[in-house]
Amino acid sequence: MGCIRAEGLVKRFGSVAALSGVSFEVGCGESVALLGPNGAGKSTTLRILAGLLKPDAGRAAVCGYDVQARPREAKACLGFLPEDAVPFLNLTVRENLQYMAVLRGLPDSAVDEALKLLGIEELADRTAASLSRGNRQRLAIALAVMHKPRVLLLDEPLNYLDIPAQQDSVKLFQSLKSSGSAIFVSTHIMSVAERLADKALVINRGRIVWQGPMDELREKAADAGERIEDVVARLMR
Ligand SMILES: Nc1ncnc2c1ncn2[C@@H]1O[C@H](COP(=O)(O)OP(=O)(O)OP(=O)(O)O)[C@@H](O)[C@H]1O
């Protein structure tokens, strides 16, 4: 069973066809990057998988649960880091984590664990509003992973992070993957896709136009004497 399954997803916004029949699967323990130009349908795909947007046709399932028919089970098994995630700004870092721990039915110890995991112990009593953009991103990552989700949906996860925090976050995502979680990451930054994912899905105008191992993209680039960005840009045109 795939940890993430999308079958024939269709989504329109008025006259705009955001998704026109998107199907793919991400196995448990697999990491896949979703690449595509602006307006290709990446956020729409992530929002459907997270159960935040209803597709017009097709179905999405995480951990075997249809996200529309079994929303509680699906949401319990996934973690979603939206782009520019905004925690509760008037709560402290610790209070944000405590609130999420209650919603997720986690023990109190999960809060200290998450603070430590993201290296934000010293920020615990600061309000989220007072944090720098990078530290706010660390908190958002902590909130998305504190229940060790089996499916992790990430939108530009390394934005704003300093270099050590990027390294720590990559390690954290990799350790979740090693323990069997599926990682699905949307990014415009090719080096981020290469660091986080073993496979790539290229979407353009609401359709998957290429899918395969990241190594295949690297080989194509090496064969043509190009950078991997050049190969991917061509696939997106
Ligand atoms: N709420 C909405 N109302 C109207 N149109 C929308 C809405 N959300 C998305 N769209 C449109 O659907 C298409 C796909 O948008 P989506 O945000 O999924 O693209 P994306 O690949 O995430 O783009 P980007 O890389 O620019 O963030 C775009 O044409 C967008 O304008």
The ligand as a Gaussian input file, in Angstrom:
#p B3LYP/6-31G(d) Opt

LIG

0 1
 N       -8.480000      29.792000      -4.324000
 C       -8.254000      29.949000      -5.630000
 N       -9.093000      30.670000      -6.393000
 C       -8.902000      30.822000      -7.718000
 N       -7.860000      30.280000      -8.386000
 C       -6.995000      29.550000      -7.686000
 C       -7.130000      29.336000      -6.270000
 N       -6.109000      28.557000      -5.845000
 C       -5.357000      28.289000      -6.938000
 N       -5.878000      28.873000      -8.025000
 C       -5.346000      28.794000      -9.404000
 O       -5.088000      27.433000      -9.680000
 C       -3.869000      27.297000     -10.401000
 C       -2.903000      26.414000      -9.610000
 O       -2.532000      27.117000      -8.447000
 P       -1.518000      26.520000      -7.362000
 O       -1.491000      27.496000      -6.230000
 O       -1.869000      25.126000      -7.057000
 O       -0.142000      26.561000      -8.162000
 P        1.347000      26.327000      -7.637000
 O        1.953000      25.293000      -8.519000
 O        1.355000      26.055000      -6.181000
 O        1.996000      27.739000      -7.968000
 P        3.196000      28.572000      -7.280000
 O        4.457000      27.838000      -7.592000
 O        3.128000      29.883000      -8.004000
 O        2.907000      28.692000      -5.815000
 C       -3.353000      28.706000     -10.639000
 O       -3.796000      29.132000     -11.913000
 C       -4.024000      29.508000      -9.543000
 O       -4.182000      30.856000      -9.926000

